[in-house]
Amino acid sequence: MKTAVPCYYHLDVEVSPERVGQVSRILAAHLTYWDLEPLVKPVCRSAELLLEAIDEHATDKHTSIEMWWNGQHLITAVGDNDQDLRPDQDLRACLEHIAAVSDGWGCCATDTGSKVIWFSQRARAGQRVPLVPKAPAPSLREVLQVPRTTPVTTLATPADPPGGALEDAR
């Protein structure tokens, strides 16, 4: 969930039993590419259930699938062209599943009489990659001067006291 770049994907498909698995793998590949691996399982399972219900109950198998990622929410929409397919009867089981695993969902009619079923998944804070801590930057505005270094040879020789005190002691 690292990317905040808006992403969009659209797929038109003629639903059949073998195409359901293919569509699921295509959606999973896009979610992985968008760096949304934690959303792959709930989104693909919900899309599979809708496609299987359309395959079983609809007379017109042409379906459009769209996904939008805005950096916080992933919205997936499945639109069918069958005017006789009723969400309250034919799609009841898959809508119950979608309601259980998604943060929001809905169904709306289009101008042509077909319908679009959509659901959204929110990016959870716990699923984000933790930030790498940075080393603290110095906050001093002044630079402290390093003490002048004294050559090592000067420190190794003994200093004569003033006035030849060493010679007087002998």
Buried (B, 14 or more C-beta within 10 A) or exposed (E): BEEEEEBEBEBEBEBEEEBBEEBBEBBBEBBEEBBBEBBBEBBBBBBBBBBBBBBEBBEBBBBBBBBBBBEEEBBBBBBBBBBEBEBEEBBEEBBEBBEEBBEEBEBEEEEEEBBBBBBBBBBEEEEEEEEEEEEEEEEEEEEEEEEEEEEEEEEEEEEEEEEEEEEEEE
